[in-house]
Amino acid sequence: MRIDKYLWCIRYFKTRSIATKACKDGKVRVNGDLIKPSREVYPTDKITVRKNQVNYELIVLDTPKSRLGAKLVDIYRKDVTPTEALQKLDLLNYSKDYYRKKGTGRPTKKDRRDIDDWFEEPTKNDKEE
């Protein structure tokens, strides 16, 4: 089975064209080698996929005949992604909370003053209080 089709079948990518583009962009490696989307995958191959700033690592156990339900994915692959990589993903999600929410528009004058006060270094008078 082709690597792009395999990654689509086991639900690492939403569409096959996205999986193909990831292979062409060098975000997918098989046994440490950069590959083309047409490369065949076999059981015991180790695949590394860079997605959302995280390197996911998986081992091919078998090749499915078609796209699978999410509950059946573990039959065909073994996820060996290090826990540090998954913790990094959690930190990235937490860091997004500090930014303004999408759709709130530009800061008002009051918002701007509050932001400036937040980043302003405390003066000598502020330290004494």
PyRosetta script that sets phi, psi and omega in degrees:
from pyrosetta import init, pose_from_sequence

init()
pose = pose_from_sequence("MRIDKYLWCIRYFKTRSIATKACKDGKVRVNGDLIKPSREVYPTDKITVRKNQVNYELIVLDTPKSRLGAKLVDIYRKDVTPTEALQKLDLLNYSKDYYRKKGTGRPTKKDRRDIDDWFEEPTKNDKEE")
pose.set_psi(1, 141.5)
pose.set_omega(1, 178.2)
pose.set_phi(2, -65.6)
pose.set_psi(2, 148.3)
pose.set_omega(2, -177.7)
pose.set_phi(3, -63.9)
pose.set_psi(3, -39.3)
pose.set_omega(3, -179.3)
pose.set_phi(4, -66.4)
pose.set_psi(4, -39.6)
pose.set_omega(4, 178.1)
pose.set_phi(5, -68.1)
pose.set_psi(5, -38.7)
pose.set_omega(5, 179.3)
pose.set_phi(6, -62.0)
pose.set_psi(6, -47.9)
pose.set_omega(6, -179.3)
pose.set_phi(7, -64.2)
pose.set_psi(7, -33.1)
pose.set_omega(7, 175.5)
pose.set_phi(8, -70.6)
pose.set_psi(8, -42.1)
pose.set_omega(8, -178.2)
pose.set_phi(9, -64.1)
pose.set_psi(9, -37.4)
pose.set_omega(9, -178.7)
pose.set_phi(10, -93.8)
pose.set_psi(10, 15.8)
pose.set_omega(10, 168.7)
pose.set_phi(11, 66.7)
pose.set_psi(11, 32.9)
pose.set_omega(11, 171.3)
pose.set_phi(12, -82.2)
pose.set_psi(12, -24.8)
pose.set_omega(12, 176.9)
pose.set_phi(13, -130.9)
pose.set_psi(13, 148.3)
pose.set_omega(13, -175.3)
pose.set_phi(14, -72.0)
pose.set_psi(14, -37.1)
pose.set_omega(14, 178.9)
pose.set_phi(15, -130.4)
pose.set_psi(15, 161.8)
pose.set_omega(15, 179.0)
pose.set_phi(16, -70.1)
pose.set_psi(16, -32.6)
pose.set_omega(16, 179.6)
pose.set_phi(17, -67.6)
pose.set_psi(17, -33.7)
pose.set_omega(17, 176.1)
pose.set_phi(18, -67.9)
pose.set_psi(18, -39.8)
pose.set_omega(18, 177.2)
pose.set_phi(19, -63.9)
pose.set_psi(19, -40.6)
pose.set_omega(19, 178.3)
pose.set_phi(20, -63.3)
pose.set_psi(20, -43.6)
pose.set_omega(20, -180.0)
pose.set_phi(21, -64.0)
pose.set_psi(21, -39.2)
pose.set_omega(21, 178.2)
pose.set_phi(22, -62.3)
pose.set_psi(22, -39.9)
pose.set_omega(22, 177.9)
pose.set_phi(23, -65.4)
pose.set_psi(23, -42.5)
pose.set_omega(23, -179.5)
pose.set_phi(24, -67.3)
pose.set_psi(24, -31.6)
pose.set_omega(24, -178.9)
pose.set_phi(25, -82.1)
pose.set_psi(25, -0.8)
pose.set_omega(25, 177.9)
pose.set_phi(26, 81.4)
pose.set_psi(26, 22.5)
pose.set_omega(26, -179.6)
pose.set_phi(27, -93.0)
pose.set_psi(27, -2.0)
pose.set_omega(27, -179.7)
pose.set_phi(28, -123.6)
pose.set_psi(28, 132.4)
pose.set_omega(28, 177.1)
pose.set_phi(29, -128.6)
pose.set_psi(29, 143.8)
pose.set_omega(29, 174.6)
pose.set_phi(30, -120.4)
pose.set_psi(30, 121.5)
pose.set_omega(30, -176.7)
pose.set_phi(31, 53.3)
pose.set_psi(31, 35.1)
pose.set_omega(31, 177.5)
pose.set_phi(32, 85.5)
pose.set_psi(32, -3.0)
pose.set_omega(32, -178.0)
pose.set_phi(33, -104.6)
pose.set_psi(33, 139.2)
pose.set_omega(33, 171.4)
pose.set_phi(34, -66.3)
pose.set_psi(34, 143.6)
pose.set_omega(34, -173.2)
pose.set_phi(35, -135.1)
pose.set_psi(35, 165.8)
pose.set_omega(35, 172.9)
pose.set_phi(36, -92.3)
pose.set_psi(36, 159.8)
pose.set_omega(36, -179.8)
pose.set_phi(37, -63.4)
pose.set_psi(37, -19.8)
pose.set_omega(37, -176.5)
pose.set_phi(38, -88.3)
pose.set_psi(38, -0.1)
pose.set_omega(38, -178.0)
pose.set_phi(39, -65.7)
pose.set_psi(39, 138.6)
pose.set_omega(39, 179.1)
pose.set_phi(40, -80.4)
pose.set_psi(40, 144.5)
pose.set_omega(40, 175.5)
pose.set_phi(41, -111.3)
pose.set_psi(41, 143.8)
pose.set_omega(41, -179.0)
pose.set_phi(42, -129.0)
pose.set_psi(42, 158.6)
pose.set_omega(42, 176.2)
pose.set_phi(43, -56.2)
pose.set_psi(43, 146.6)
pose.set_omega(43, -177.3)
pose.set_phi(44, 78.3)
pose.set_psi(44, 0.2)
pose.set_omega(44, 173.2)
pose.set_phi(45, -70.0)
pose.set_psi(45, 141.9)
pose.set_omega(45, 176.9)
pose.set_phi(46, -104.1)
pose.set_psi(46, 120.7)
pose.set_omega(46, -176.3)
pose.set_phi(47, -110.2)
pose.set_psi(47, 134.9)
pose.set_omega(47, 173.7)
pose.set_phi(48, -117.3)
pose.set_psi(48, 123.9)
pose.set_omega(48, -178.3)
pose.set_phi(49, -120.1)
pose.set_psi(49, 123.7)
pose.set_omega(49, 176.1)
pose.set_phi(50, -94.0)
pose.set_psi(50, 113.9)
pose.set_omega(50, -177.2)
pose.set_phi(51, -145.4)
pose.set_psi(51, 130.8)
pose.set_omega(51, -179.9)
pose.set_phi(52, 56.0)
pose.set_psi(52, 42.5)
pose.set_omega(52, 177.6)
pose.set_phi(53, 63.6)
pose.set_psi(53, 22.1)
pose.set_omega(53, 178.6)
pose.set_phi(54, -129.0)
pose.set_psi(54, 137.7)
pose.set_omega(54, 175.7)
pose.set_phi(55, -92.6)
pose.set_psi(55, 105.4)
pose.set_omega(55, 177.0)
pose.set_phi(56, -86.0)
pose.set_psi(56, 136.1)
pose.set_omega(56, 178.9)
pose.set_phi(57, -119.9)
pose.set_psi(57, 134.6)
pose.set_omega(57, 178.5)
pose.set_phi(58, -145.1)
pose.set_psi(58, 156.3)
pose.set_omega(58, 178.7)
pose.set_phi(59, -115.5)
pose.set_psi(59, 131.7)
pose.set_omega(59, -179.6)
pose.set_phi(60, -76.1)
pose.set_psi(60, 122.9)
pose.set_omega(60, 176.2)
pose.set_phi(61, -96.3)
pose.set_psi(61, -36.7)
pose.set_omega(61, -179.8)
pose.set_phi(62, -164.2)
pose.set_psi(62, 166.8)
pose.set_omega(62, 178.8)
pose.set_phi(63, -108.3)
pose.set_psi(63, 127.6)
pose.set_omega(63, 179.5)
pose.set_phi(64, -76.4)
pose.set_psi(64, 159.7)
pose.set_omega(64, 178.6)
pose.set_phi(65, -80.2)
pose.set_psi(65, -30.5)
pose.set_omega(65, 179.0)
pose.set_phi(66, -153.5)
pose.set_psi(66, -178.2)
pose.set_omega(66, -179.3)
pose.set_phi(67, -60.8)
pose.set_psi(67, 142.0)
pose.set_omega(67, -172.8)
pose.set_phi(68, -108.9)
pose.set_psi(68, 160.8)
pose.set_omega(68, 168.0)
pose.set_phi(69, -72.8)
pose.set_psi(69, 155.9)
pose.set_omega(69, -175.2)
pose.set_phi(70, -61.0)
pose.set_psi(70, -31.0)
pose.set_omega(70, -178.7)
pose.set_phi(71, -72.6)
pose.set_psi(71, -22.7)
pose.set_omega(71, -176.4)
pose.set_phi(72, -94.4)
pose.set_psi(72, -2.3)
pose.set_omega(72, -174.8)
pose.set_phi(73, -62.4)
pose.set_psi(73, -37.3)
pose.set_omega(73, -175.6)
pose.set_phi(74, -66.9)
pose.set_psi(74, -13.5)
pose.set_omega(74, 176.6)
pose.set_phi(75, -70.1)
pose.set_psi(75, -30.4)
pose.set_omega(75, -171.9)
pose.set_phi(76, -105.5)
pose.set_psi(76, -8.1)
pose.set_omega(76, 178.4)
pose.set_phi(77, -148.6)
pose.set_psi(77, 155.1)
pose.set_omega(77, 175.1)
pose.set_phi(78, -119.3)
pose.set_psi(78, 121.0)
pose.set_omega(78, -177.6)
pose.set_phi(79, -85.6)
pose.set_psi(79, 117.7)
pose.set_omega(79, 179.6)
pose.set_phi(80, -118.6)
pose.set_psi(80, 31.4)
pose.set_omega(80, 179.2)
pose.set_phi(81, -66.6)
pose.set_psi(81, 130.1)
pose.set_omega(81, 178.8)
pose.set_phi(82, -61.8)
pose.set_psi(82, 146.9)
pose.set_omega(82, -178.8)
pose.set_phi(83, -66.2)
pose.set_psi(83, -26.4)
pose.set_omega(83, 178.2)
pose.set_phi(84, -62.3)
pose.set_psi(84, -37.8)
pose.set_omega(84, 179.8)
pose.set_phi(85, -66.2)
pose.set_psi(85, -39.4)
pose.set_omega(85, 179.3)
pose.set_phi(86, -71.6)
pose.set_psi(86, -33.5)
pose.set_omega(86, 175.8)
pose.set_phi(87, -67.3)
pose.set_psi(87, -34.1)
pose.set_omega(87, 176.6)
pose.set_phi(88, -62.0)
pose.set_psi(88, -39.4)
pose.set_omega(88, 178.0)
pose.set_phi(89, -63.6)
pose.set_psi(89, -40.1)
pose.set_omega(89, 177.0)
pose.set_phi(90, -63.0)
pose.set_psi(90, -41.5)
pose.set_omega(90, 178.6)
pose.set_phi(91, -63.7)
pose.set_psi(91, -38.6)
pose.set_omega(91, 177.6)
pose.set_phi(92, -63.2)
pose.set_psi(92, -39.2)
pose.set_omega(92, 179.0)
pose.set_phi(93, -67.2)
pose.set_psi(93, -39.0)
pose.set_omega(93, 178.2)
pose.set_phi(94, -68.0)
pose.set_psi(94, -34.8)
pose.set_omega(94, -178.0)
pose.set_phi(95, -67.8)
pose.set_psi(95, -24.8)
pose.set_omega(95, 179.3)
pose.set_phi(96, -71.2)
pose.set_psi(96, -18.5)
pose.set_omega(96, -178.7)
pose.set_phi(97, -69.7)
pose.set_psi(97, -20.0)
pose.set_omega(97, -176.8)
pose.set_phi(98, -80.3)
pose.set_psi(98, -14.3)
pose.set_omega(98, -178.3)
pose.set_phi(99, -87.1)
pose.set_psi(99, 162.7)
pose.set_omega(99, 177.7)
pose.set_phi(100, -65.7)
pose.set_psi(100, 148.4)
pose.set_omega(100, -179.7)
pose.set_phi(101, -71.6)
pose.set_psi(101, 147.6)
pose.set_omega(101, -179.2)
pose.set_phi(102, -66.9)
pose.set_psi(102, 135.7)
pose.set_omega(102, 177.5)
pose.set_phi(103, 93.8)
pose.set_psi(103, -2.6)
pose.set_omega(103, -179.9)
pose.set_phi(104, -83.8)
pose.set_psi(104, -7.2)
pose.set_omega(104, 176.6)
pose.set_phi(105, 78.7)
pose.set_psi(105, -167.6)
pose.set_omega(105, -179.6)
pose.set_phi(106, -74.3)
pose.set_psi(106, 154.4)
pose.set_omega(106, 178.1)
pose.set_phi(107, -67.2)
pose.set_psi(107, 143.0)
pose.set_omega(107, 174.8)
pose.set_phi(108, -77.1)
pose.set_psi(108, 175.9)
pose.set_omega(108, 178.7)
pose.set_phi(109, -61.8)
pose.set_psi(109, -39.4)
pose.set_omega(109, 179.1)
pose.set_phi(110, -65.7)
pose.set_psi(110, -43.4)
pose.set_omega(110, 177.0)
pose.set_phi(111, -59.7)
pose.set_psi(111, -42.8)
pose.set_omega(111, -178.6)
pose.set_phi(112, -62.3)
pose.set_psi(112, -42.8)
pose.set_omega(112, 178.3)
pose.set_phi(113, -63.9)
pose.set_psi(113, -41.0)
pose.set_omega(113, 178.3)
pose.set_phi(114, -63.1)
pose.set_psi(114, -41.5)
pose.set_omega(114, 178.6)
pose.set_phi(115, -64.1)
pose.set_psi(115, -43.5)
pose.set_omega(115, 178.9)
pose.set_phi(116, -63.4)
pose.set_psi(116, -40.4)
pose.set_omega(116, 178.0)
pose.set_phi(117, -63.8)
pose.set_psi(117, -36.7)
pose.set_omega(117, -178.7)
pose.set_phi(118, -64.6)
pose.set_psi(118, -42.9)
pose.set_omega(118, -176.4)
pose.set_phi(119, -88.9)
pose.set_psi(119, -9.4)
pose.set_omega(119, -178.4)
pose.set_phi(120, -71.8)
pose.set_psi(120, 138.4)
pose.set_omega(120, 178.9)
pose.set_phi(121, -72.3)
pose.set_psi(121, 141.6)
pose.set_omega(121, -180.0)
pose.set_phi(122, -65.1)
pose.set_psi(122, 137.8)
pose.set_omega(122, 178.9)
pose.set_phi(123, -84.0)
pose.set_psi(123, 177.0)
pose.set_omega(123, -177.9)
pose.set_phi(124, -63.4)
pose.set_psi(124, -39.2)
pose.set_omega(124, -179.8)
pose.set_phi(125, -65.1)
pose.set_psi(125, -36.4)
pose.set_omega(125, -179.6)
pose.set_phi(126, -67.1)
pose.set_psi(126, -34.8)
pose.set_omega(126, -177.3)
pose.set_phi(127, -70.0)
pose.set_psi(127, -32.8)
pose.set_omega(127, -177.1)
pose.set_phi(128, -73.8)
pose.set_psi(128, -25.8)
pose.set_omega(128, -176.2)
pose.set_phi(129, -74.4)
pose.dump_pdb("model.pdb")
